[in-house]
Amino acid sequence: MPSKHTARLSALTVAAVCSAVSTVLVTAPAQADAAPRAGSVRIHDIQGSTRISPLAGQQVADVPGIVTGVRTYGSSRGFWFQDTRPDDDPATSEGVFVFTSTTPTVAVGDSVTVSGTVAEYVPGGASSGNQSLTQISRPTVTVLSSGNAVPAAKVIDARSVPSAYAPEGDPAAGGSVNGLTLRPKKYALDFYESLEGMNVEVADARVVTATDPYTELWVTVKPWENRTWRGATVYGSYEDQNTGRLQIQSLGAAADFPDANVGDALKGRTEGPLDYSQYGGYTLVANQLGELRSGGLERERTRKQLSGELAVATYNVENLDPSDSTFAAHAAAIVDNLRSPDIVALEEIQDDDGATDSGVVDADVTVEKLIGAIEAAGGPAYEWRSISPEDKADGGEPGGNIRQVFLFDPERVSFTDRAGGDATTAVGVRKVRGEARLTASPGRIDPADAAWENSRKPLVGEFVFRGETVFVVANHFASKGGDQPLHSPYQPQTRSSETQRHLQASAVNTFVKQILKAQKNADVVVLGDINDFEFSRTTQLLEKDGALWSAIKSLPRSERYTYTYQGNAQVLDQILVSPSIRWSLGRSYDSVHINSEFHDQISDHDPQVLRFRP
């Protein structure tokens, strides 16, 4: 994935709303009922029974309700109000957001009437793949009285949220669900949409994604839905999206928002309007937050490899450059939590001046600083190998020139250097006395192939452990940027980024087969940030014809995750192995949870460790 920080530079946040919410005027569906006569419009008439208001683009006058929440910060200022006389249709919401653009002058509990234009706004713009949010814009607001009771919050819990996630979109509408009548008792997304803008509450909700830099977290209202023993919720298939997930923001001061980890809980009631965010979809924007109760989660520590075991790890260090303050923390993670693996494949090592677009591509300063920090933490004096990319040719943060790097402990393993590898030369395989050998070590897999355009090229190295050769391929596949979100109006959503990863997986699989053709029993380890799930087509293409097998599948399903995103604990980082390693005795695998579940993470990825006897 793209870094959560770089991907959210324009995010709608609790502390400050930096991104403009794009205005998309959506006309009412042709089959919509005639608009109510002037002066008789209620909020449920505005919301209608589909995702798009039947009154979109029309003027409404003197719509009554009680103010349930006020947003005074950022560019999406306004307030929510709710009708105290609901209709009997469960598909029509009784609340709506009023976009004022300036700081609202109303207060929670005010009885108001609102006149203005009904509009549909798509957070992030029409190309974002997000749903639209029904709003009243350019409002005229009249306060009738103050201090009124707020309508009772609608309870969101395991009983009220359906187990099915979303209906299948209308093929005639390009797969969109926007024109479909909501069925809130059958589909979770319909249920949440039927409450859009209303006052809602959750109780005693467990945190399933930690507080992030944007002052938001995720909880689940379904405590046993794909639960891990550490408190996360596992995303185990495209058909099981985890319907109990809900994002929590706050209408209060950012400083008062809790620093929560996975497994913590918001005890008591968390109550406020149900909004829809560019990043995460349906969001409870709280007037009242439950009390944070710690779940006592601790960072994991894997076991030390035995003398006859080779320990190989992958670790995405999230755009590490010399100016960062995280070197000591990363070093401690490698030494104390990973127990100083013999080989570490690092992803997202930036060049020596970081994101500065200066033409610098080498990363000697970055890597040597990390190695020095590891030694200072009591770890080995690692040596390293890598190949600098061409300037701005491998994607990532502009100017950063991220690449993969091998660290290895020379007291335990040796690296076979073979000249010829550079940014543009393809590494090959040849057979020498019945054994596979790389034509260059380190080398890169077919860097001119279109599969690697604006993406990291795989780094290949030849190592020797106790007299046995081991081939290691370090990867950082194309990100998921551009995919429609799970909560998209297009169901099932389109995962457009897969196309490049499929090409990349096929290229790596082909290269591994070249090694295995030269030496059937060769030990090959393919690892890194694959940016795709263990059940994905990308993984299937890597594993094609039995050339590789993803070792994270040796773990119980409840332990298969390396990254936590929008309430789903999922696999992005993988270590795949050739048959000789897969079927070896004593092989062990560990996803070491030190980052993804914690609010004070130093990377958004958890490292992975494989131990085996070559």
C-alpha positions as CSV (number, residue, x, y, z in Angstrom):
1,M,0.0,0.0,0.0
2,P,1.0,3.6,-0.3
3,S,2.1,4.9,3.1
4,K,-0.8,5.9,5.2
5,H,0.8,9.3,5.7
6,T,1.5,10.0,2.0
7,A,-1.9,8.6,1.0
8,R,-3.6,10.9,3.4
9,L,-1.9,14.3,2.9
10,S,-5.2,15.8,1.9
11,A,-7.3,13.8,4.3
12,L,-10.5,15.0,6.0
13,T,-9.3,14.9,9.6
14,V,-10.6,15.6,13.1
15,A,-7.9,18.0,14.0
16,A,-8.1,20.0,10.7
17,V,-10.0,19.2,7.6
18,C,-7.4,19.7,4.8
19,S,-9.2,18.3,1.8
20,A,-12.1,19.9,0.0
21,V,-15.1,17.7,-0.4
22,S,-15.7,17.7,-4.1
23,T,-19.2,18.9,-5.2
24,V,-21.0,16.5,-7.5
25,L,-24.5,17.5,-8.4
26,V,-26.6,14.4,-9.0
27,T,-30.0,14.7,-10.4
28,A,-32.8,12.7,-8.9
29,P,-33.6,9.3,-10.5
30,A,-36.2,9.5,-13.3
31,Q,-38.4,7.0,-11.4
32,A,-38.4,9.1,-8.2
33,D,-41.8,10.1,-6.8
34,A,-42.9,13.7,-7.3
35,A,-41.4,16.1,-4.9
36,P,-43.5,17.1,-1.9
37,R,-45.2,20.5,-2.1
38,A,-43.3,23.5,-0.8
39,G,-43.3,23.8,3.0
40,S,-44.1,20.1,3.6
41,V,-40.6,18.6,3.0
42,R,-39.2,16.5,5.9
43,I,-35.7,15.2,6.1
44,H,-36.8,11.6,5.2
45,D,-38.2,13.1,1.9
46,I,-34.8,14.6,1.2
47,Q,-32.9,11.4,2.0
48,G,-35.3,9.1,0.1
49,S,-35.1,5.3,0.0
50,T,-32.0,5.1,-2.3
51,R,-28.5,6.6,-1.9
52,I,-29.3,9.5,-4.1
53,S,-31.8,12.1,-2.9
54,P,-35.0,12.3,-5.0
55,L,-34.8,16.1,-4.5
56,A,-31.1,16.5,-5.6
57,G,-30.6,19.8,-7.2
58,Q,-33.9,21.2,-5.9
59,Q,-34.7,24.0,-3.4
60,V,-36.3,23.0,-0.1
61,A,-37.8,25.4,2.5
62,D,-38.4,25.3,6.2
63,V,-37.2,21.7,6.8
64,P,-37.6,21.1,10.6
65,G,-35.4,19.2,13.0
66,I,-33.2,19.2,16.1
67,V,-29.4,19.9,15.8
68,T,-27.5,16.7,16.8
69,G,-23.9,17.7,16.1
70,V,-21.9,20.7,15.0
71,R,-18.6,20.6,13.1
72,T,-16.7,23.9,13.6
73,Y,-13.3,23.0,12.0
74,G,-11.9,22.7,8.6
75,S,-13.4,23.1,5.2
76,S,-16.5,20.9,5.8
77,R,-18.1,23.0,8.4
78,G,-21.7,22.6,9.2
79,F,-24.1,20.7,11.4
80,W,-26.4,17.7,11.4
81,F,-30.1,17.9,12.3
82,Q,-32.7,15.3,12.7
83,D,-36.5,15.1,12.4
84,T,-38.4,14.3,15.6
85,R,-41.3,12.9,13.6
86,P,-39.9,9.9,11.7
87,D,-41.8,8.1,9.0
88,D,-42.3,4.3,9.1
89,D,-39.9,3.5,6.3
90,P,-36.6,1.9,7.6
91,A,-34.9,2.8,4.4
92,T,-35.2,6.6,4.8
93,S,-32.8,8.4,7.1
94,E,-34.2,11.0,9.5
95,G,-31.0,13.0,9.7
96,V,-29.0,15.1,7.2
97,F,-25.8,17.3,7.1
98,V,-26.1,21.1,6.5
99,F,-23.0,22.4,4.8
100,T,-22.5,26.0,6.0
101,S,-18.9,26.5,4.8
102,T,-18.3,28.9,7.8
103,T,-18.5,28.1,11.5
104,P,-22.1,27.3,12.3
105,T,-23.9,29.5,14.8
106,V,-26.3,26.8,16.0
107,A,-25.8,24.5,19.0
108,V,-26.7,20.9,19.8
109,G,-30.3,20.9,21.0
110,D,-31.5,23.8,18.9
111,S,-34.8,23.4,17.1
112,V,-34.3,24.8,13.6
113,T,-35.8,25.1,10.2
114,V,-33.5,25.0,7.2
115,S,-34.0,26.2,3.7
116,G,-31.5,25.6,0.9
117,T,-30.4,23.4,-2.0
118,V,-30.3,19.6,-1.8
119,A,-27.0,18.3,-3.1
120,E,-25.0,15.1,-3.4
121,Y,-21.4,15.5,-2.5
122,V,-18.8,12.8,-3.3
123,P,-15.9,13.1,-0.9
124,G,-12.7,12.9,-2.9
125,G,-14.5,13.5,-6.2
126,A,-16.4,11.3,-8.7
127,S,-13.2,9.4,-9.6
128,S,-12.5,8.4,-6.0
129,G,-14.9,5.5,-6.0
130,N,-16.6,6.9,-2.9
131,Q,-20.4,7.1,-2.3
132,S,-22.1,10.4,-2.2
133,L,-23.3,12.2,0.8
134,T,-26.7,13.9,0.8
135,Q,-26.5,17.5,2.1
136,I,-28.3,20.8,2.2
137,S,-26.1,23.6,0.9
138,R,-26.3,27.4,0.7
139,P,-28.6,27.2,3.8
140,T,-30.8,29.7,5.5
141,V,-31.2,28.6,9.1
142,T,-33.8,29.8,11.6
143,V,-33.4,28.8,15.3
144,L,-36.8,28.3,16.9
145,S,-35.7,27.3,20.4
146,S,-32.7,25.9,22.3
147,G,-32.0,23.3,24.9
148,N,-34.2,20.6,23.4
149,A,-33.6,16.9,23.9
150,V,-31.7,15.3,21.0
151,P,-33.5,12.4,19.3
152,A,-32.5,9.1,20.9
153,A,-29.5,7.5,19.3
154,K,-30.1,4.6,16.9
155,V,-28.1,1.6,18.3
156,I,-25.6,0.0,16.0
157,D,-24.7,-3.4,17.3
158,A,-24.2,-7.0,16.3
159,R,-28.0,-7.6,16.1
160,S,-28.8,-4.6,13.9
161,V,-26.0,-4.8,11.4
162,P,-26.7,-7.5,8.7
163,S,-24.0,-10.1,7.9
164,A,-24.2,-9.6,4.2
165,Y,-22.1,-6.6,3.1
166,A,-23.7,-5.1,0.0
167,P,-26.1,-5.8,-2.8
168,E,-24.7,-6.5,-6.3
169,G,-24.7,-3.4,-8.4
170,D,-27.1,-2.8,-11.3
171,P,-25.4,-3.9,-14.5
172,A,-27.3,-1.3,-16.4
173,A,-25.8,1.4,-14.2
174,G,-22.2,0.2,-14.5
175,G,-22.4,-1.9,-11.4
176,S,-23.6,1.0,-9.2
177,V,-25.9,0.4,-6.2
178,N,-27.0,4.1,-6.1
179,G,-30.3,3.6,-7.8
180,L,-31.3,0.5,-5.8
181,T,-33.8,0.7,-3.0
182,L,-32.1,0.3,0.3
183,R,-32.6,-3.0,2.2
184,P,-31.2,-2.1,5.6
185,K,-32.2,-5.5,7.1
186,K,-30.3,-7.4,4.5
187,Y,-27.1,-5.5,3.7
188,A,-24.7,-3.7,6.0
189,L,-23.9,-0.9,3.6
190,D,-27.6,-0.3,3.1
191,F,-28.1,-0.3,6.9
192,Y,-25.5,2.4,7.4
193,E,-26.8,4.4,4.5
194,S,-30.3,4.3,6.0
195,L,-28.8,6.0,9.1
196,E,-26.7,8.6,7.2
197,G,-26.8,11.9,9.1
198,M,-28.7,10.4,12.1
199,N,-27.7,10.3,15.7
200,V,-26.3,6.8,16.4
201,E,-24.4,5.0,19.1
202,V,-22.2,2.0,19.8
203,A,-21.5,0.6,23.2
204,D,-18.4,-1.2,24.7
205,A,-16.8,-1.3,21.2
206,R,-13.4,-3.0,20.7
207,V,-10.8,-1.2,18.7
208,V,-9.7,-3.0,15.6
209,T,-7.5,-0.3,14.0
210,A,-5.4,1.9,16.2
211,T,-5.6,5.7,16.5
212,D,-3.9,7.2,13.5
213,P,-2.2,10.5,12.9
214,Y,-5.5,11.9,11.7
215,T,-7.2,11.4,15.0
216,E,-9.5,8.5,14.1
217,L,-9.8,4.9,14.9
218,W,-11.9,1.9,14.0
219,V,-14.1,-0.3,16.2
220,T,-16.2,-3.4,15.6
221,V,-19.7,-3.8,16.8
222,K,-19.4,-7.6,16.2
223,P,-17.0,-8.8,18.9
224,W,-16.6,-12.3,17.4
225,E,-16.5,-11.5,13.8
226,N,-13.2,-13.1,12.5
227,R,-11.5,-12.1,15.7
228,T,-7.8,-12.7,16.4
229,W,-6.7,-13.5,19.9
230,R,-4.9,-10.1,20.0
231,G,-8.2,-8.3,19.2
232,A,-8.0,-7.5,15.5
233,T,-10.6,-8.5,12.8
234,V,-9.1,-10.6,10.0
235,Y,-9.9,-9.9,6.4
236,G,-9.8,-13.5,5.0
237,S,-11.6,-13.3,1.6
238,Y,-13.1,-10.9,-0.8
239,E,-16.5,-12.2,0.2
240,D,-16.1,-11.5,3.9
241,Q,-15.6,-7.8,4.4
242,N,-16.4,-7.7,8.1
243,T,-19.6,-5.8,8.4
244,G,-19.1,-4.8,12.0
245,R,-16.3,-2.3,11.3
246,L,-17.0,1.4,11.9
247,Q,-14.7,4.4,11.9
248,I,-14.8,6.8,14.8
249,Q,-13.9,10.4,14.7
250,S,-14.8,13.2,17.2
251,L,-16.4,16.6,17.2
252,G,-14.3,17.5,20.3
253,A,-10.8,18.7,20.6
254,A,-8.2,16.6,18.9
255,A,-6.1,16.6,22.1
256,D,-8.9,14.8,23.9
257,F,-9.0,11.9,21.3
258,P,-7.7,8.7,22.8
259,D,-4.5,7.0,21.8
260,A,-5.9,3.5,21.3
261,N,-4.3,0.2,20.2
262,V,-6.0,-2.8,18.7
263,G,-7.7,-4.8,21.5
264,D,-8.5,-1.7,23.6
265,A,-12.2,-0.8,24.0
266,L,-14.3,2.3,24.2
267,K,-16.4,1.4,27.2
268,G,-19.8,2.8,27.6
269,R,-21.5,4.8,24.9
270,T,-19.9,6.5,21.9
271,E,-22.6,8.7,20.3
272,G,-22.9,11.2,17.5
273,P,-24.0,11.7,13.9
274,L,-23.2,9.1,11.2
275,D,-21.1,10.8,8.5
276,Y,-19.4,9.5,5.4
277,S,-15.7,10.1,5.0
278,Q,-13.4,10.2,2.0
279,Y,-11.1,7.8,3.9
280,G,-13.2,5.0,5.4
281,G,-16.8,5.6,4.4
282,Y,-19.4,5.5,7.2
283,T,-18.0,7.3,10.2
284,L,-19.5,7.9,13.7
285,V,-18.5,11.5,14.4
286,A,-18.8,11.5,18.2
287,N,-20.2,14.1,20.5
288,Q,-19.6,11.6,23.3
289,L,-16.7,9.1,23.3
290,G,-16.6,6.0,25.5
291,E,-13.9,5.7,28.1
292,L,-10.7,4.1,26.7
293,R,-10.0,0.8,28.4
294,S,-6.6,-0.8,27.7
295,G,-6.5,-4.3,26.3
296,G,-2.9,-4.6,27.4
297,L,-1.5,-5.4,24.0
298,E,2.2,-5.9,23.8
299,R,4.6,-6.0,20.9
300,E,5.5,-9.5,19.9
301,R,9.0,-11.0,20.0
302,T,9.9,-14.0,17.9
303,R,12.2,-16.7,19.0
304,K,15.9,-16.8,18.2
305,Q,16.9,-19.1,15.3
306,L,18.8,-22.2,16.2
307,S,22.4,-22.6,15.1
308,G,21.4,-24.8,12.1
309,E,18.4,-22.7,11.1
310,L,18.6,-19.9,8.6
311,A,16.4,-17.0,9.6
312,V,15.2,-14.8,6.7
313,A,13.0,-11.7,7.3
314,T,11.2,-9.0,5.4
315,Y,10.5,-5.6,6.8
316,N,9.0,-2.5,5.2
317,V,10.6,0.5,7.0
318,E,8.2,3.1,5.5
319,N,10.2,5.6,3.5
320,L,13.3,5.5,5.7
321,D,15.8,8.3,5.0
322,P,18.6,9.9,7.0
323,S,16.5,12.7,8.4
324,D,14.1,10.3,10.1
325,S,14.0,9.9,13.9
326,T,13.1,6.2,13.8
327,F,16.5,4.6,13.2
328,A,17.0,3.5,16.9
329,A,13.4,2.2,17.0
330,H,13.9,0.2,13.8
331,A,17.2,-1.2,15.1
332,A,15.6,-2.3,18.3
333,A,12.8,-4.0,16.4
334,I,15.3,-5.9,14.3
335,V,17.5,-6.9,17.3
336,D,14.9,-7.4,20.0
337,N,11.7,-8.3,18.3
338,L,13.1,-10.1,15.2
339,R,16.0,-11.5,17.1
340,S,18.6,-10.4,14.6
341,P,17.7,-12.5,11.5
342,D,20.6,-13.8,9.3
343,I,19.1,-12.1,6.2
344,V,16.8,-9.1,6.3
345,A,15.1,-7.8,3.1
346,L,14.2,-4.2,3.7
347,E,11.6,-2.3,1.6
348,E,11.2,1.5,1.2
349,I,14.8,2.5,1.9
350,Q,15.0,6.0,0.4
351,D,18.1,7.7,-1.1
352,D,20.5,9.8,0.9
353,D,18.5,13.0,0.8
354,G,15.1,11.5,1.1
355,A,12.2,13.0,-0.8
356,T,14.3,15.9,-2.0
357,D,14.2,15.7,-5.8
358,S,18.0,16.3,-6.4
359,G,19.0,13.5,-8.7
360,V,20.6,11.6,-5.8
361,V,19.9,7.8,-6.1
362,D,22.4,6.1,-3.8
363,A,21.3,5.1,-0.3
364,D,24.7,4.5,1.4
365,V,24.1,7.0,4.2
366,T,20.6,5.7,4.9
367,V,21.7,2.0,5.1
368,E,24.9,2.7,7.0
369,K,23.0,4.7,9.6
370,L,20.6,1.9,10.1
371,I,23.4,-0.7,10.4
372,G,25.1,1.6,13.0
373,A,21.9,1.8,15.0
374,I,21.6,-2.0,14.9
375,E,25.1,-2.4,16.2
376,A,24.4,0.1,18.9
377,A,21.4,-1.9,19.9
378,G,23.5,-5.0,20.4
379,G,22.9,-6.6,17.1
380,P,25.3,-8.0,14.5
381,A,27.6,-5.9,12.2
382,Y,25.4,-6.4,9.2
383,E,26.7,-6.1,5.7
384,W,24.5,-5.1,2.9
385,R,23.8,-5.3,-0.9
386,S,21.5,-3.4,-3.1
387,I,21.2,-1.8,-6.5
388,S,20.4,1.9,-6.8
389,P,17.4,2.6,-9.1
390,E,17.3,5.1,-11.9
391,D,16.2,8.5,-10.7
392,K,12.4,8.6,-10.3
393,A,11.9,5.3,-12.2
394,D,10.7,3.1,-9.3
395,G,7.7,4.9,-8.0
396,G,7.1,5.8,-4.3
397,E,7.4,9.2,-2.8
398,P,8.7,11.6,-5.5
399,G,12.4,12.1,-5.2
400,G,12.8,9.4,-2.6
401,N,13.9,6.6,-5.0
402,I,12.8,3.8,-2.7
403,R,14.5,0.4,-3.2
404,Q,14.9,-3.0,-1.5
405,V,18.1,-3.7,0.4
406,F,19.6,-7.0,1.7
407,L,21.1,-6.9,5.2
408,F,23.1,-10.1,6.2
409,D,25.1,-11.2,9.1
410,P,28.6,-12.2,7.8
411,E,29.2,-14.3,10.9
412,R,26.3,-16.6,9.9
413,V,25.9,-16.2,6.1
414,S,28.0,-15.1,3.1
415,F,26.9,-13.3,0.0
416,T,28.1,-14.5,-3.4
417,D,29.1,-11.4,-5.3
418,R,29.0,-11.7,-9.0
419,A,29.5,-8.6,-11.1
420,G,27.2,-7.3,-13.8
421,G,24.1,-6.2,-11.9
422,D,22.8,-2.6,-12.3
423,A,19.6,-0.7,-12.5
424,T,18.8,-1.7,-16.2
425,T,20.5,-5.1,-16.7
426,A,18.3,-8.2,-16.3
427,V,19.7,-11.0,-14.1
428,G,19.7,-14.4,-15.6
429,V,20.2,-18.0,-14.4
430,R,22.8,-20.5,-15.7
431,K,23.5,-24.1,-14.8
432,V,27.0,-24.9,-13.5
433,R,27.9,-28.4,-12.6
434,G,24.3,-29.3,-12.0
435,E,23.5,-26.3,-9.8
436,A,21.8,-23.0,-10.5
437,R,23.9,-19.8,-10.5
438,L,22.9,-16.2,-11.0
439,T,24.6,-14.3,-13.9
440,A,24.8,-11.3,-11.5
441,S,24.5,-11.1,-7.8
442,P,23.0,-8.8,-6.7
443,G,20.8,-8.4,-9.8
444,R,17.4,-7.2,-10.8
445,I,14.6,-9.2,-12.6
446,D,14.0,-7.9,-16.1
447,P,13.9,-4.2,-15.3
448,A,12.9,-3.2,-18.8
449,D,9.7,-5.3,-18.6
450,A,6.5,-3.2,-18.6
451,A,5.5,-5.0,-15.4
452,W,7.9,-2.8,-13.5
453,E,7.1,0.5,-15.0
454,N,7.2,3.2,-12.2
455,S,7.5,0.3,-9.7
456,R,10.3,-1.4,-7.7
457,K,12.2,-4.0,-9.6
458,P,12.9,-7.2,-7.7
459,L,16.4,-7.5,-6.1
460,V,17.9,-11.0,-6.4
461,G,20.9,-12.3,-4.3
462,E,22.8,-15.5,-3.9
463,F,23.7,-16.4,-0.4
464,V,25.5,-19.4,1.2
465,F,24.6,-20.8,4.6
466,R,26.6,-23.7,6.1
467,G,27.8,-24.6,2.5
468,E,24.3,-24.5,1.0
469,T,23.2,-21.9,-1.6
470,V,20.0,-20.0,-1.0
471,F,18.5,-17.6,-3.6
472,V,16.6,-14.7,-2.2
473,V,14.3,-12.3,-4.2
474,A,13.3,-9.1,-2.4
475,N,10.1,-7.5,-3.8
476,H,8.0,-4.4,-3.4
477,F,5.0,-4.8,-5.8
478,A,2.8,-2.0,-7.1
479,S,0.5,-0.5,-4.5
480,K,-3.3,-0.7,-4.3
481,G,-3.6,3.0,-5.1
482,G,-6.6,3.6,-7.4
483,D,-8.7,0.6,-6.3
484,Q,-12.3,1.4,-5.4
485,P,-12.8,1.0,-1.6
486,L,-14.9,-1.7,0.0
487,H,-17.6,0.8,0.7
488,S,-17.7,2.0,-3.0
489,P,-21.1,2.4,-4.7
490,Y,-19.8,0.0,-7.3
491,Q,-20.3,-3.6,-6.0
492,P,-18.3,-5.6,-6.3
493,Q,-15.7,-3.0,-6.4
494,T,-13.0,-2.8,-9.1
495,R,-9.4,-3.5,-8.1
496,S,-7.7,-1.9,-11.0
497,S,-4.2,-1.9,-9.4
498,E,-4.2,-5.7,-9.6
499,T,-3.4,-5.7,-13.3
500,Q,0.2,-4.6,-12.7
501,R,0.7,-6.9,-9.8
502,H,-0.4,-9.8,-11.8
503,L,2.2,-9.0,-14.4
504,Q,4.8,-8.7,-11.7
505,A,3.8,-12.0,-10.1
506,S,4.1,-13.8,-13.4
507,A,7.5,-12.3,-14.0
508,V,8.8,-13.4,-10.7
509,N,7.2,-16.9,-11.0
510,T,8.9,-17.2,-14.4
511,F,12.3,-16.3,-13.0
512,V,11.9,-18.8,-10.1
513,K,11.1,-21.5,-12.6
514,Q,14.4,-20.7,-14.4
515,I,16.2,-21.4,-11.1
516,L,14.3,-24.6,-10.5
517,K,14.9,-25.8,-14.1
518,A,18.6,-25.4,-13.5
519,Q,18.4,-27.1,-10.1
520,K,15.1,-28.8,-9.1
521,N,15.9,-28.8,-5.4
522,A,17.1,-25.2,-5.2
523,D,16.3,-23.2,-2.1
524,V,14.5,-20.1,-3.2
525,V,12.9,-17.5,-1.0
526,V,10.7,-14.8,-2.5
527,L,9.7,-12.2,0.0
528,G,8.7,-8.6,0.6
529,D,5.8,-6.2,0.4
530,I,3.7,-8.0,-2.2
531,N,0.8,-5.5,-1.6
532,D,-1.7,-8.2,-2.0
533,F,-3.5,-10.9,0.0
534,E,-2.6,-14.5,0.5
535,F,-5.9,-15.5,-1.2
536,S,-5.4,-13.1,-4.1
537,R,-4.8,-13.8,-7.8
538,T,-1.4,-12.2,-7.4
539,T,-0.4,-14.8,-4.9
540,Q,-1.8,-17.6,-7.0
541,L,0.3,-16.4,-10.0
542,L,3.4,-16.3,-7.8
543,E,2.6,-19.9,-6.7
544,K,1.7,-21.1,-10.2
545,D,2.7,-24.6,-11.1
546,G,4.0,-25.2,-7.6
547,A,7.1,-23.1,-8.0
548,L,6.4,-21.2,-4.8
549,W,4.1,-21.4,-1.8
550,S,3.2,-18.6,0.6
551,A,4.4,-19.6,4.0
552,I,2.0,-17.3,5.9
553,K,-0.6,-19.9,5.0
554,S,1.1,-22.2,7.5
555,L,-0.3,-20.0,10.3
556,P,-3.9,-20.4,11.6
557,R,-6.3,-18.1,9.6
558,S,-6.7,-15.9,12.7
559,E,-3.0,-15.1,12.7
560,R,-2.6,-14.2,9.0
561,Y,-2.1,-10.5,8.9
562,T,0.7,-8.0,8.5
563,Y,-1.1,-4.7,8.0
564,T,-4.3,-3.2,9.5
565,Y,-6.4,-0.9,7.4
566,Q,-9.8,0.5,8.0
567,G,-10.7,-2.1,10.6
568,N,-9.4,-5.1,8.6
569,A,-6.2,-7.0,9.6
570,Q,-4.9,-8.3,6.3
571,V,-1.9,-9.8,4.6
572,L,0.3,-7.5,2.4
573,D,3.8,-8.8,3.3
574,Q,4.6,-12.4,2.4
575,I,7.5,-14.9,2.3
576,L,7.1,-17.5,-0.4
577,V,9.3,-20.5,-0.7
578,S,10.3,-23.2,-3.2
579,P,9.2,-26.8,-2.7
580,S,12.5,-27.8,-1.1
581,I,11.9,-25.4,1.7
582,R,8.1,-25.9,1.9
583,W,8.5,-29.6,2.6
584,S,11.6,-29.3,4.8
585,L,11.4,-30.5,8.4
586,G,11.4,-27.8,11.1
587,R,10.3,-24.9,8.9
588,S,8.6,-22.2,11.0
589,Y,7.0,-18.9,10.2
590,D,6.1,-15.8,12.3
591,S,4.2,-12.6,11.5
592,V,5.7,-10.4,14.2
593,H,3.1,-7.9,15.3
594,I,5.1,-4.8,16.4
595,N,3.6,-2.0,14.3
596,S,0.2,-2.4,12.6
597,E,-1.8,-2.8,15.8
598,F,-0.3,0.2,17.6
599,H,-1.0,3.9,17.6
600,D,2.7,4.7,18.0
601,Q,3.9,2.6,15.1
602,I,7.2,3.3,13.4
603,S,6.0,1.6,10.2
604,D,2.6,0.6,9.0
605,H,3.8,-3.0,8.2
606,D,4.6,-5.9,10.5
607,P,7.8,-7.8,9.7
608,Q,7.8,-11.5,8.8
609,V,10.4,-14.1,9.7
610,L,10.9,-17.5,8.2
611,R,13.3,-20.1,9.7
612,F,14.4,-23.3,8.0
613,R,17.3,-25.7,7.5
614,P,18.8,-25.5,4.0
